[in-house]
Amino acid sequence: MCSQNEILMFIQNFLQSTGWSNFEPPSTALSFKLYDTAVGKKEAQVYFSTGDELSWVLSGLYESQGRNILSTASVLIPKDCSIANLIERCSLFLNDVESRISQSYAVRLL
């Protein structure tokens, strides 16, 4: 399909189009988004890792009550996936992230 750098740029552009901000320059953490909570603004982060020889991994970080509530929110991206499949996987990942964050304790207190 595309090179790893092209995939990274595509994912960053996709995330940015949905309200996320990009880290400059990108590292393992690609993007972040600030959320209003009862204790002030809290940051969520999206990470990209190489996974294995067949796939890359998108994962997240958002601390709530002392733990990463996105620790199990990840998606595998096959290295040979189509653009349509990449969009679908990124969308599913973001829907899961938004759902988990909206159910976090500090967000529910608002």
HUTABEL-V120063 format. One record per backbone hydrogen bond with DSSP energy under -1.0 kcal/mol. NH is the residue of the N-H (numbers start at 0). CO is the residue of the C=O. If there is no record, write none. Layout:
NH_CO + NH_CO
//
This chain:
6_2 + 7_3 + 8_4 + 9_5 + 10_6 + 11_7 + 12_8 + 13_9 + 14_10 + 15_11 + 16_12 + 17_14 + 18_15 + 19_14 + 20_31 + 22_29 + 26_28 + 29_45 + 30_45 + 31_20 + 32_43 + 34_41 + 37_105 + 39_36 + 41_34 + 43_32 + 44_60 + 45_30 + 46_58 + 47_27 + 48_56 + 51_54 + 55_76 + 56_48 + 57_74 + 58_46 + 60_44 + 63_66 + 66_63 + 68_61 + 70_67 + 72_69 + 73_71 + 74_57 + 76_55 + 78_53 + 80_77 + 85_81 + 86_82 + 87_83 + 88_84 + 89_85 + 90_86 + 91_87 + 92_88 + 93_89 + 94_90 + 95_91 + 96_92 + 97_93 + 98_94 + 99_95 + 100_96 + 101_97 + 102_98 + 103_100 + 107_103 + 108_104 + 109_106
//
